[in-house]
Amino acid sequence: MKLLSNVLLLIILSGFWACSPKKQDQSAKVIEINSGWQFSEAGQDKWLEASVPGCVHTDLLDHELIKDPFYRLNEHDVQWIDKKDWEYKTTFTIDKATFNKEQIVLNFAGLDTYADVYLNDQLILKADNMFRGWTVDCKNLIKEGENTLNIYFHSPIKIGVDIYDNYPYVVQSSANDLAKIGQVPGEKWVSPHVRKAPYHFGWDWGPRLVSSGIWEPVTLKAWDTAQLITIHTQQKELNDQVAQLTSSFEIDASSEETAELTVNIDGKELATKTIELKKGTHNYAVDFTIENPQRWWTNGLGEAHLYQLEGQLSTNAGVESFEHTLGLRTVELVRENDEVGRSFYFKLNGHPVFMKGANYIPNDVFLDRVSPEKYEHIIKSAADSHFNMLRVWGGGIYEKEIFYDLCDKYGILVWQDFMFACNMYPGHPEFLESVKHEAEYNVRRLRNHPSIALWCGNNEILAAWFGWGWKEDNEKKQPEGAKAMWQAYKDIFLDVLPSAVEAHDPDRQYWASSPQAGDTIRTNKIDGDEHDWRIWFQDVPFITYHDGAARFVSEYGFQSFPELKTVKKYALPEDYDINSEVMKSHQRSFIGNGAIKRYMDNYYRNPKDFESFLYVGLLLQAEGIRTGIEGHRINMPTTMGSLYWQLNDVWPVASWSSIDYYGNWKALQYYTRKAFAPVIAVPDTKTDDLLIYAVSDKFEDMPAKLDLEILNFEGKQLWSHSADVTINANTSTVVFSQALKTLLKSIPTSQVVLSTKLSVGDENIYETTSYFKECKDLQLPAPSLTTEVKKVDKGYQIKVTTDKLAKNVYFSYDEAEGWFSDNYFDLLPGQSKTIVFETSDEISNLRDKLLIRTVQDTY
């Protein structure tokens, strides 16, 4: 009897083992095909080593076949490259085990742009969209042993011109398509027809360098039974006690099989589920719970806590894993009627949050040159400057994964545009189908990132059609074309893109165009987001930023050239004039130099030389955007967002950026760090009353002490005020008001500075200086500055002291790469300030060669 029982037990267990997956190591094999590549101009058969990922321009640079396009006027000499076709080729080896797998595919994560792909001389793919990946079944063509892979890149300009010439109407484009510099036949704007990064065709801050190449990795994947394509994790419920979540496993199975799905969080198994796989591609849901969840917060409000999720698919063939980070939070775009109009603000974890940040563009024209270290520097700089949002602008690219990983890590929300900007677009079925695949690919790729806050259809197209005269102009010149373009707008931005978001990331909201007011076609200040370009284009004073009731300002800006250290890298001394050919070529705004000069004349005295002009221009930009940030923040809670244009650069240039191409902080970045601080005091000295606003991002009221002083430039106190104040939570409050006429009746306003301080207990939490006259009207003395320098762990500590007011103290050191912990600051009479020059270089004579400049030195 006992023997029979054991036999039955063995039979039962045998049946269980037969139907249960046997967990083995790595059911799928992935091979990177990123080495051994060569390239040649098509038809020339002159093969040279190539880098993948990369592009033809950087490959030509590596072989010294072209000169640096960023240097002087060299950009104009390389426009022939985009009129040529280019070929890339490599070989790779498949071993017997890989060859014997049931399924084998090639994955191309990014081909730029028109690419015919041949495997072992057989055409397997015709790609036509830079913004999506391509997967090709190659089981029937792959060989055991050596295989060849050839990619033929067609000229995007030749194809673009052919489409342009044969299209039934002219698709409206903006002047940012620099076809004249690009030497395009007929100066035709082909960029709307080509699904390629718009900024490659030029912009008012960038060069025209239209490249081709394999810009993302190529991999081969082989597997048996089933592959785990992706996992999408959705948050169903979140409270202090529990988070309820569902991970949807997308699995491609070659046959019906029993499989096991597992969800691990931070290495701990939280859920497992046995399923019956269906043949083909299907989704399978696994529910799980995280107890006592830690929320993901934006920078400044708490920890950006990330869990590590690993999903496993176990079959008889083995185990395959998919990992993504997981941030538990709720983000909502709130659109409610109020006494002003209709709100536009983001609520994070149930709290309204003022969004502080900038617009982000790619870090280089040539994307393969952007190192992980540069990504880290840019995003960390934003975090160190109290940003909590970046807008990925629609004329660049859907960024690489590292960008979003860093935003997740540093607690920075992402306003994600789809890649459409300042153009109308064609609407034929093939184009719409391409856009559909592009949108689905990128939504699916990015949806697990907690940093993604909003999907936005495009940049400024709605505003251009109805506000820039495009509608009227096209209705006169080509009425049928006007109808077709507007229909294409509706098809793309009101159907294809929101449908992709709804289908693949339904928990996030979609906004059709930036700027936009509600569901209407016209922008206004009381509804929707706004691009406020009055300062740059209309010559109104900076203080205008304090006016009005914009709900969310998603673009505004002012230009500057970079500092001389950067200019030296692309220009020679004979070019040091803003009207030289080189400096004009590195100034792409058609009003740029004129606007800078006009505003400089309004606020500063005429600089004595080119170096002084650069320095004063940096201050001018910083003062303007600081005024904008403060203006937006003092208008809380009506205004709930301030994203200036722009954070970074794609090449060394005069632009609106706060960090130049080489990663150097401009004056604006230092000013931004101060203006975006969690709690600030904003003196308004340009109205009839002296008003002091206290602005806080905190969720609780804060008792504080306000100290005000008016000092002359030698340090004598002429007036003071001290009071206990309450800094109200998450809003702006006037904490001091006095008529300027009374306050200043015996004070020489051109000879004094206002010092404003907020303190909590013994801690000084914010201080700033301000003036009652513009800088050009101040009677500034010549200060005597003394410095002490000593070596510290991260570089060199610099202590600077002044006897009189030193306005906008600026440090520079050209002989080493480094970063000053503070710069361009005001130093009050008799005060000292200690900063650090962070550098890994050993410097023996820093004090002797350190450049120190103040505004007083520029006259």
C-alpha positions in Angstrom: 0.0 0.0 0.0 2.8 2.3 0.9 4.6 1.5 -2.4 1.4 2.2 -4.4 1.1 5.6 -2.6 4.7 6.5 -3.5 4.1 5.5 -7.1 0.9 7.7 -7.3 2.9 10.5 -5.7 5.6 10.2 -8.4 3.0 10.2 -11.1 1.3 13.3 -9.7 4.6 15.1 -9.3 5.7 14.0 -12.8 2.5 15.6 -14.2 3.2 18.8 -12.2 6.8 19.0 -13.5 5.6 18.3 -17.1 3.2 21.3 -17.1 5.3 23.7 -15.0 8.0 25.8 -16.6 11.6 24.7 -15.8 13.4 27.8 -14.7 16.7 28.1 -16.6 19.1 30.9 -17.2 18.3 33.4 -19.9 15.9 32.0 -22.4 16.8 34.7 -24.9 20.1 35.7 -26.3 20.9 39.3 -27.2 23.9 40.2 -29.4 25.0 43.8 -29.9 26.0 44.6 -33.4 27.8 47.9 -32.7 31.3 47.1 -33.7 33.2 46.5 -36.9 31.3 49.0 -38.9 32.6 50.8 -42.0 31.2 53.6 -44.1 31.6 55.0 -47.5 30.0 57.6 -49.8 27.7 55.6 -51.9 29.3 54.4 -55.1 32.8 55.3 -54.1 33.8 52.0 -52.5 36.2 53.8 -50.2 35.5 52.2 -46.8 36.7 53.6 -43.6 36.1 52.7 -39.9 32.8 54.0 -38.5 31.3 54.4 -35.0 27.9 53.0 -34.1 25.9 54.6 -32.7 27.1 57.6 -34.7 26.5 59.7 -37.8 28.3 60.4 -41.0 29.5 63.9 -39.9 31.3 62.6 -36.9 32.7 59.7 -38.8 34.1 62.1 -41.4 35.5 64.3 -38.6 37.1 61.3 -37.0 39.0 60.7 -40.2 39.8 64.4 -40.6 38.0 64.5 -43.9 36.1 67.6 -42.9 36.9 70.4 -40.5 35.0 71.1 -37.3 31.6 72.5 -38.5 31.3 74.5 -35.2 34.5 76.5 -35.8 34.3 79.9 -37.4 32.4 79.5 -40.8 33.1 75.8 -41.4 29.5 74.9 -41.2 29.0 76.4 -44.6 31.7 74.2 -46.1 30.0 70.9 -45.2 26.6 71.3 -46.7 27.5 68.9 -49.5 27.3 66.0 -47.1 23.5 65.8 -46.8 23.2 65.8 -50.7 25.1 62.5 -50.9 24.0 58.9 -50.2 26.0 57.0 -47.6 26.6 53.3 -47.0 27.4 51.4 -43.7 28.4 47.8 -43.4 29.6 45.2 -40.9 29.8 41.5 -40.4 28.8 39.5 -37.4 29.0 35.8 -36.4 26.1 33.6 -35.2 27.0 30.5 -33.2 25.2 27.2 -33.5 23.2 27.6 -30.3 21.9 31.0 -31.4 21.2 29.9 -34.9 19.1 27.0 -33.6 16.7 29.2 -31.7 13.1 29.2 -32.9 12.9 33.0 -33.4 15.6 35.5 -34.4 15.0 39.2 -35.0 17.1 42.3 -35.7 16.3 45.4 -33.7 17.3 48.8 -35.0 16.7 51.4 -32.2 17.4 54.4 -34.4 18.1 54.9 -38.1 18.5 58.4 -39.4 16.5 58.5 -41.6 15.9 57.0 -45.1 17.6 53.6 -44.8 17.5 50.4 -46.9 18.8 47.5 -44.7 20.2 44.4 -46.3 21.0 41.2 -44.5 23.2 38.8 -46.4 22.4 40.9 -49.6 18.6 40.6 -49.1 16.5 43.7 -48.5 14.8 43.3 -45.1 13.8 46.9 -44.2 13.1 50.3 -45.8 13.1 52.8 -42.8 11.8 56.3 -43.2 11.4 57.7 -39.7 14.3 58.7 -37.3 12.1 58.7 -34.3 11.1 55.0 -34.0 12.7 51.7 -33.7 12.4 48.8 -36.2 12.2 45.1 -35.5 12.7 42.6 -38.4 12.2 38.9 -38.3 15.3 37.4 -39.9 15.2 33.8 -39.0 14.9 32.7 -42.6 17.9 34.8 -43.8 20.3 34.5 -40.9 23.2 32.0 -41.3 25.2 30.1 -38.9 28.7 31.6 -39.0 29.4 34.9 -40.7 26.6 37.3 -41.7 26.7 40.7 -43.5 24.7 43.7 -42.7 24.6 46.7 -45.1 22.6 49.9 -44.6 22.2 52.3 -47.5 21.2 55.8 -46.3 19.5 58.0 -48.9 20.1 61.7 -48.8 17.2 63.2 -46.8 17.5 66.4 -48.8 17.2 64.7 -52.2 14.2 62.7 -51.0 12.7 65.8 -49.3 13.1 67.8 -52.5 11.5 65.1 -54.5 8.5 64.9 -52.1 8.3 68.7 -52.1 8.3 68.9 -55.9 5.6 66.3 -56.3 3.3 67.3 -53.4 0.0 68.9 -54.4 0.6 72.0 -52.3 3.4 73.8 -50.4 3.4 72.7 -46.8 3.9 75.8 -44.6 7.2 76.0 -42.8 8.9 78.5 -40.6 12.1 80.4 -41.4 13.9 78.1 -39.0 14.4 75.7 -41.9 17.7 77.3 -43.0 17.5 76.1 -46.6 19.6 79.0 -47.9 22.6 78.0 -45.7 21.9 74.4 -46.6 22.3 75.2 -50.3 19.1 73.4 -51.1 18.0 73.8 -54.7 15.4 76.5 -54.9 15.8 77.0 -51.1 12.9 74.6 -50.6 11.7 73.9 -47.0 11.7 70.1 -47.0 11.8 69.6 -43.3 8.0 69.2 -42.8 8.0 66.1 -45.1 10.9 64.3 -43.3 10.4 62.6 -40.0 13.8 63.7 -38.7 14.8 66.0 -35.9 13.6 69.4 -37.0 16.5 71.3 -35.4 19.0 69.5 -37.8 17.6 71.7 -40.6 18.6 74.8 -38.5 16.9 77.0 -35.9 17.4 80.5 -34.5 19.9 79.1 -32.1 21.4 76.2 -34.1 23.3 75.3 -37.2 22.1 73.5 -40.3 23.8 70.1 -40.2 21.5 67.4 -41.7 23.2 64.2 -41.0 22.5 60.5 -41.6 23.6 57.4 -39.7 22.9 54.7 -37.2 22.2 56.9 -34.2 21.0 54.2 -31.8 22.2 50.7 -31.1 21.6 47.6 -33.4 21.0 44.3 -31.6 20.0 40.7 -32.6 17.7 38.8 -30.3 17.1 35.0 -30.5 14.7 33.0 -28.3 12.7 29.8 -28.0 9.0 29.5 -27.0 8.3 33.1 -26.0 9.9 36.5 -25.6 9.0 39.2 -23.0 8.7 42.3 -25.1 7.9 44.8 -22.4 6.1 45.5 -19.1 3.8 48.4 -18.4 3.1 49.0 -14.7 0.1 51.0 -13.8 -0.7 52.4 -10.4 -4.3 51.6 -9.4 -4.4 53.0 -5.9 -2.0 54.9 -3.7 -2.4 56.0 -0.1 -0.2 56.0 3.0 -0.9 52.4 3.8 -0.8 50.6 0.4 -0.1 51.0 -3.3 -2.1 48.7 -5.6 -0.4 48.1 -8.9 -0.7 46.0 -12.1 2.1 45.0 -14.3 1.0 44.1 -17.8 3.5 41.6 -19.5 3.5 41.8 -23.3 4.6 38.4 -24.5 5.1 37.0 -28.0 4.7 33.3 -27.9 5.4 30.8 -30.8 3.0 28.2 -29.3 0.6 27.6 -26.5 2.6 27.0 -23.4 2.3 27.1 -19.6 4.4 29.9 -18.2 5.0 31.7 -14.9 5.1 35.4 -14.4 6.9 37.0 -11.4 7.1 40.6 -10.1 10.1 41.5 -7.9 10.4 44.8 -6.2 13.9 45.7 -5.0 14.9 42.1 -5.2 11.9 40.8 -3.2 9.2 38.7 -4.9 5.8 40.3 -4.4 3.7 38.3 -6.9 3.8 35.2 -9.1 1.2 33.9 -11.5 0.9 30.8 -13.7 -0.6 31.5 -17.1 -1.4 29.7 -20.3 0.4 31.5 -23.1 -1.5 32.0 -26.3 0.2 32.0 -29.7 1.1 35.4 -30.9 1.5 38.7 -29.0 -0.8 39.1 -26.0 -0.8 40.9 -22.6 -1.0 39.2 -19.3 -1.7 41.1 -16.0 -0.1 40.5 -12.7 -1.5 42.4 -9.7 0.7 43.2 -6.7 0.8 45.4 -3.5 3.5 47.5 -2.0 2.8 48.2 1.7 3.8 51.4 3.4 4.7 53.0 0.0 7.2 55.8 -0.3 6.1 58.4 -2.7 8.1 60.0 -5.5 8.4 63.7 -5.0 9.8 66.5 -7.2 13.0 68.2 -6.4 12.7 70.3 -3.2 9.5 68.7 -1.9 10.9 65.4 -0.8 12.7 62.3 -1.9 12.4 61.2 -5.5 12.0 57.6 -4.2 12.4 54.9 -6.8 11.7 51.2 -6.6 13.4 48.8 -8.9 10.8 46.5 -10.6 11.9 43.3 -12.3 9.4 41.2 -14.2 10.3 37.6 -15.1 8.8 35.3 -17.7 9.6 31.6 -17.0 9.0 29.0 -19.6 10.4 25.6 -20.5 13.0 27.5 -22.5 14.3 29.4 -19.5 13.8 32.8 -17.8 13.7 36.3 -19.4 13.6 39.5 -17.4 12.5 43.1 -18.0 13.3 45.8 -15.6 12.2 49.4 -15.0 12.3 51.9 -12.2 9.0 52.6 -10.5 8.0 55.9 -8.8 4.7 56.0 -6.8 3.0 59.4 -7.3 0.0 61.0 -8.7 0.3 63.8 -11.2 -2.7 65.7 -12.6 -3.1 68.7 -14.8 -5.9 70.7 -13.2 -8.2 72.7 -15.5 -10.9 74.3 -13.4 -12.9 77.5 -13.8 -12.0 80.2 -11.2 -12.5 84.0 -10.7 -9.7 84.7 -13.2 -10.5 82.3 -16.0 -9.5 78.7 -16.0 -6.7 77.1 -14.1 -3.6 75.4 -15.6 -1.5 73.8 -12.9 0.0 70.5 -11.9 -1.0 68.7 -8.8 1.6 66.3 -7.4 0.5 63.7 -4.8 -2.6 65.9 -4.1 -0.7 69.2 -3.8 -0.7 72.1 -6.2 3.0 72.7 -7.2 4.5 75.7 -8.9 6.6 74.3 -11.8 10.0 75.8 -12.0 12.3 75.0 -14.9 13.2 75.5 -18.5 12.8 74.3 -22.0 15.4 71.6 -22.9 16.8 71.0 -26.4 19.3 68.2 -27.5 22.8 68.7 -26.1 24.5 68.5 -29.5 23.7 68.6 -33.2 25.5 65.2 -33.4 23.7 63.1 -30.9 26.4 60.4 -30.5 28.7 63.0 -28.9 26.5 63.5 -25.9 28.2 61.5 -23.2 26.5 60.1 -20.0 28.6 62.6 -18.1 27.2 65.5 -20.1 23.7 64.3 -19.5 24.4 64.1 -15.8 25.9 67.6 -15.7 22.9 69.2 -17.4 20.3 67.4 -15.3 22.2 67.8 -12.1 22.7 71.5 -12.9 18.9 71.8 -13.2 18.3 70.0 -9.9 20.9 72.1 -8.2 19.1 75.2 -9.5 15.8 74.0 -7.8 14.1 73.0 -11.1 11.2 70.6 -10.8 10.2 70.5 -14.5 11.9 70.4 -17.9 10.0 70.7 -21.2 11.4 68.4 -23.9 10.7 70.7 -26.8 9.1 69.4 -30.0 11.8 70.5 -32.4 14.5 68.1 -31.1 14.3 64.4 -30.4 12.5 62.0 -28.0 15.4 61.9 -25.7 17.6 58.8 -24.9 16.7 56.7 -22.0 19.5 58.2 -19.8 17.8 61.6 -19.9 14.6 60.2 -18.3 16.5 58.0 -15.9 18.2 61.2 -14.6 15.0 63.1 -14.4 13.5 60.2 -12.4 16.6 60.2 -10.1 16.7 64.0 -9.5 12.9 64.5 -9.1 12.3 66.6 -12.3 9.0 66.2 -14.1 9.1 66.2 -17.9 6.6 68.0 -20.1 7.1 65.8 -23.2 6.4 67.3 -26.6 5.9 65.1 -29.6 8.4 66.0 -32.3 6.5 68.6 -34.2 7.4 72.3 -34.1 6.7 75.5 -36.0 5.6 73.8 -39.2 2.4 72.6 -40.7 2.6 69.0 -41.8 1.4 66.8 -44.7 -1.6 64.6 -44.0 -1.5 61.8 -46.6 -2.1 58.3 -45.3 1.5 57.1 -45.4 2.6 60.1 -43.3 -0.1 59.6 -40.8 0.7 55.9 -40.5 4.4 56.8 -39.9 3.4 59.2 -37.2 1.2 56.6 -35.6 4.0 54.1 -35.3 6.4 56.9 -34.0 3.9 58.0 -31.3 3.1 54.5 -30.2 6.8 53.5 -30.1 7.8 56.5 -27.9 4.8 56.4 -25.6 5.4 52.7 -24.9 9.1 53.4 -24.5 8.8 56.2 -21.9 5.5 55.5 -20.1 7.1 53.7 -17.0 9.1 56.8 -16.1 7.6 58.6 -13.1 9.1 61.9 -14.4 6.7 62.0 -17.4 4.0 64.5 -16.5 2.3 65.4 -19.7 2.3 64.5 -23.4 2.0 67.6 -25.6 1.2 67.4 -29.4 3.4 70.2 -30.8 5.2 73.4 -30.3 3.5 76.7 -31.5 1.7 75.3 -34.5 -1.7 76.3 -33.4 -0.4 79.8 -32.5 1.3 80.0 -35.9 -1.7 79.0 -37.9 -4.0 81.5 -36.2 -1.6 84.1 -34.8 1.3 84.4 -37.2 -0.8 84.9 -40.4 -0.4 81.4 -41.8 -4.1 80.7 -42.1 -4.9 83.9 -44.0 -1.8 83.8 -46.2 -2.4 80.2 -47.3 -6.1 80.8 -47.8 -5.2 83.5 -50.3 -2.3 81.8 -52.1 -3.5 78.1 -52.0 -7.0 77.7 -50.6 -7.1 73.9 -51.2 -3.7 73.6 -49.5 -4.9 75.6 -46.5 -7.9 73.2 -46.1 -5.6 70.2 -46.4 -3.1 71.5 -43.9 -5.7 72.3 -41.3 -7.2 68.8 -41.8 -3.8 67.3 -41.4 -3.4 69.3 -38.1 -6.6 67.8 -36.8 -5.7 64.3 -38.0 -2.3 64.4 -36.3 -2.9 66.4 -33.1 -6.5 65.7 -32.3 -6.6 62.1 -33.4 -3.4 60.1 -34.0 -1.4 61.4 -31.1 -4.1 61.5 -28.4 -5.2 58.0 -29.5 -1.7 56.7 -29.0 -1.6 58.2 -25.5 -5.0 56.9 -24.6 -4.2 53.4 -25.9 -0.7 53.0 -24.4 -0.5 55.5 -21.5 -4.0 56.2 -20.4 -3.0 57.5 -16.9 -1.4 60.6 -18.3 -3.0 63.7 -19.9 -2.5 65.0 -23.4 -2.3 68.7 -24.4 -2.6 69.3 -28.1 -0.4 72.4 -28.7 1.8 74.7 -26.7 0.7 77.5 -26.3 -3.0 76.8 -26.3 -6.0 78.1 -24.4 -8.4 75.4 -23.4 -10.1 73.7 -26.4 -10.1 77.0 -28.4 -7.8 78.0 -31.2 -6.6 81.3 -29.7 -4.3 81.9 -26.8 -5.1 84.3 -24.0 -3.6 85.0 -20.6 -6.4 83.6 -18.4 -6.6 80.1 -19.8 -4.0 77.5 -20.9 -0.2 77.9 -21.2 1.5 80.9 -22.8 4.7 81.7 -24.7 5.5 85.2 -23.6 7.9 86.7 -26.1 7.0 90.4 -25.5 10.3 91.1 -23.9 12.4 89.8 -26.8 10.2 90.8 -29.8 8.3 93.9 -28.6 11.1 95.9 -26.7 9.0 96.2 -23.6 10.8 96.6 -20.2 11.8 93.6 -18.1 9.4 94.7 -15.3 6.6 93.9 -17.7 7.0 90.3 -16.5 5.4 91.3 -13.2 2.2 92.3 -15.0 -0.7 90.2 -16.1 -2.2 86.9 -15.0 -0.7 84.2 -17.2 -1.7 80.8 -15.9 1.5 78.9 -17.0 4.3 80.4 -18.9 5.9 77.6 -20.9 8.3 79.8 -22.9 9.9 83.2 -22.5 13.5 84.2 -22.9 16.3 86.6 -23.6 19.6 86.0 -25.4 23.2 86.4 -24.6 26.5 85.4 -26.1 28.6 83.0 -24.1 31.6 84.1 -22.0 34.9 84.8 -23.8 36.3 81.4 -22.7 33.7 79.8 -24.9 34.0 82.3 -27.8 37.7 81.5 -28.0 36.9 77.9 -28.9 35.0 78.9 -32.1 36.5 82.3 -33.1 39.8 84.0 -33.5 40.7 87.4 -32.0 40.0 89.1 -35.4 36.4 87.8 -35.1 35.9 89.6 -31.7 33.1 91.9 -32.9 29.4 91.0 -32.9 29.2 92.3 -36.5 32.0 90.1 -37.8 31.1 87.3 -40.2 32.0 84.6 -37.6 30.0 86.2 -34.8 27.0 86.8 -37.0 27.1 83.2 -38.2 27.0 82.1 -34.6 24.0 84.3 -34.0 21.0 82.8 -35.7 18.2 85.1 -34.5 17.4 87.6 -37.2 16.9 90.3 -34.5 19.5 88.9 -32.1 22.3 91.4 -32.0 20.0 94.4 -32.4 17.7 93.3 -29.5 20.7 92.7 -27.2 22.1 96.1 -28.0 18.8 97.9 -27.6 18.1 96.4 -24.2 21.7 96.9 -23.1 21.4 100.6 -23.9 18.3 100.7 -21.7 19.9 99.1 -18.6 23.7 99.4 -18.8 26.4 101.9 -19.9 28.1 101.2 -23.2 30.8 98.5 -22.6 34.3 99.6 -23.4 35.4 96.5 -25.4 34.3 93.1 -26.7 35.1 91.2 -23.6 33.1 93.7 -21.5 30.2 93.5 -24.0 30.1 89.7 -23.5 30.1 90.1 -19.7 27.4 92.8 -19.6 25.3 90.8 -22.1 25.4 87.9 -19.7 24.2 90.1 -16.9 21.5 91.6 -19.1 20.1 88.2 -19.9 20.3 87.1 -16.2 18.5 90.2 -15.0 15.8 89.9 -17.5 14.9 86.3 -16.9 15.3 86.7 -13.1 12.7 89.5 -13.3 10.5 87.1 -15.3 10.8 84.2 -12.8 10.1 86.5 -9.9 7.2 88.0 -11.7 5.7 84.6 -12.3 6.2 83.5 -8.7 4.8 86.6 -7.1 1.6 86.0 -9.1 1.0 82.6 -7.5 -1.5 80.9 -7.4 -2.9 82.5 -10.5 0.4 81.7 -12.3 1.7 78.2 -11.5 4.5 77.6 -13.9 7.7 79.3 -15.2 9.7 77.5 -17.9 12.2 79.8 -19.5 13.7 79.3 -22.9 16.2 77.6 -22.8 18.5 75.5 -20.6 21.2 74.3 -22.9 22.8 74.6 -26.4 23.5 72.3 -29.4 26.7 74.2 -30.4 28.7 77.3 -29.2 26.4 80.2 -30.1 24.6 83.3 -29.0 21.4 82.0 -27.7 18.8 82.0 -25.0 20.5 79.3 -23.0 21.6 79.4 -19.4 24.3 76.8 -19.8 26.5 77.0 -22.8 27.5 74.2 -25.2 30.6 73.3 -23.1 28.6 73.1 -19.9 29.6 76.5 -18.5 27.0 78.2 -16.4 26.1 81.6 -17.7 25.1 84.4 -15.3 21.5 83.3 -15.9 22.0 79.9 -14.4 23.4 81.4 -11.2 20.5 83.9 -11.1 18.0 81.1 -11.8 19.3 79.0 -8.9 18.5 81.9 -6.6 15.2 82.9 -8.2 13.9 79.3 -8.0 14.9 78.8 -4.4 12.1 77.2 -2.3 11.5 80.4 -0.3 12.4 83.8 -1.7 11.8 87.5 -1.0 11.1 89.6 -4.0 11.5 93.4 -3.7 9.5 95.4 -6.2 11.3 98.7 -6.4 9.8 99.9 -9.7 6.3 100.9 -8.6 4.8 103.7 -6.4 5.3 101.5 -3.3 8.2 99.4 -2.1 6.6 96.0 -2.0 8.3 92.9 -0.5 6.8 89.6 -1.6 7.5 86.4 0.3 7.0 83.4 -2.0 7.1 79.8 -0.7 6.9 76.3 -2.3 6.5 74.8 1.1 3.2 73.1 2.1 3.2 74.7 5.6 3.2 78.3 6.8 6.6 79.5 8.1 7.3 82.1 10.8 10.2 84.3 9.7 12.0 87.5 10.3 12.3 90.2 7.6 15.2 92.5 7.6 15.5 95.5 5.2 18.4 97.9 4.9 19.2 100.8 2.6 22.9 101.3 2.4 25.0 103.7 0.4 27.8 102.2 -1.7 30.4 102.8 1.1 28.3 100.8 3.6 26.6 103.5 5.6 23.1 102.5 6.7 20.5 105.1 5.7 17.3 103.2 6.6 16.3 99.9 8.1 13.3 97.9 9.0 12.9 94.6 10.9 9.7 92.7 11.5 8.3 89.2 12.2 6.4 87.9 9.3 4.5 84.8 8.3 5.5 83.2 5.0 2.3 81.6 3.8 2.4 78.1 2.4 2.6 77.5 -1.4 1.7 81.0 -2.4 2.9 84.6 -2.7 2.3 87.2 0.1 3.1 90.9 0.4 5.0 91.1 3.7 6.0 94.8 3.5 4.6 97.8 1.8 5.6 101.5 2.0 5.2 104.4 -0.3 8.5 105.0 -2.1 7.9 108.8 -2.2 7.9 108.9 1.5 10.7 106.4 2.1 13.1 107.8 -0.4 12.5 111.5 0.0 16.0 112.2 1.5 17.8 109.3 0.0 19.9 109.6 -3.2 18.5 106.7 -5.2 21.4 106.4 -7.6 23.9 105.9 -4.7 22.1 103.2 -2.6 21.4 99.5 -2.5 18.5 97.7 -0.8 19.4 94.6 1.2 16.6 92.2 1.9 16.9 89.2 4.2 14.6 86.4 5.4 15.7 84.4 8.4 14.2 81.6 10.5 15.7 81.4 13.9 19.4 81.8 13.5 19.4 80.6 9.9 19.5 83.1 7.1 17.3 81.4 4.4 17.3 84.1 1.7 19.0 87.4 0.9 19.1 89.6 -2.1 20.2 93.0 -3.3 18.1 95.4 -5.4 18.2 99.0 -6.6 15.9 101.9 -7.3 17.6 102.9 -10.5 18.8 100.9 -13.5 22.5 100.0 -13.5 23.4 102.6 -16.1 22.1 105.3 -13.8 24.0 104.1 -10.6 26.9 106.1 -9.4 29.0 103.1 -8.7 32.4 103.5 -6.9 35.5 101.6 -7.8 35.8 98.9 -5.1 39.0 97.4 -3.8 38.8 93.6 -3.9 41.1 91.3 -2.0 41.3 87.6 -2.4 42.6 84.6 -0.4 43.0 81.2 -2.1 43.6 77.8 -0.6 43.4 74.2 -1.8 40.4 72.2 -0.7 39.1 68.7 -1.5 37.2 69.6 -4.6 39.5 72.3 -5.9 40.3 75.8 -4.6 38.5 77.9 -2.0 38.4 81.6 -2.8 37.5 84.3 -0.2 36.8 87.7 -1.7 36.4 90.9 0.4 35.4 94.4 -0.7 35.6 97.9 0.8 32.8 99.3 -1.3 29.8 97.9 -3.2 31.1 95.4 -5.8 28.4 94.8 -8.3 28.2 91.5 -10.1 31.5 90.1 -9.1 32.6 87.7 -11.8 35.4 85.1 -11.7 37.0 83.3 -14.6 40.0 81.1 -15.1 40.8 79.9 -18.6 43.7 77.6 -18.0 41.7 74.8 -16.3 38.3 73.3 -16.7 36.2 73.9 -13.6 33.1 75.4 -12.1 32.6 78.3 -9.6 30.1 77.6 -6.9 28.8 81.1 -7.2 29.4 83.9 -9.7 28.1 87.3 -10.9 27.0 88.2 -7.3 26.8 91.6 -5.5 29.1 92.0 -2.6 28.1 94.6 0.0 30.6 97.1 1.5 32.8 95.5 4.1 31.5 92.0 3.4 33.4 88.8 2.4 32.2 85.8 0.5 33.7 82.4 0.1 33.3 80.3 -3.0 34.9 77.2 -4.4 36.4 76.7 -7.9 35.7 73.0 -8.4 38.4 71.5 -10.6 40.4 68.3 -10.8 43.4 70.2 -12.2 46.4 71.1 -10.2 46.9 74.9 -10.3 50.0 76.6 -8.8 49.2 80.2 -9.5 45.4 80.5 -9.4 45.4 83.8 -7.4 47.7 85.5 -9.9 45.9 84.4 -13.0 42.3 84.5 -11.7 40.2 87.1 -13.6 37.9 89.1 -11.3 35.6 91.6 -12.9 32.8 93.9 -11.7 30.4 96.1 -13.6 32.5 99.1 -12.6 35.4 97.6 -14.8 33.4 97.7 -18.0 33.1 101.5 -18.5 
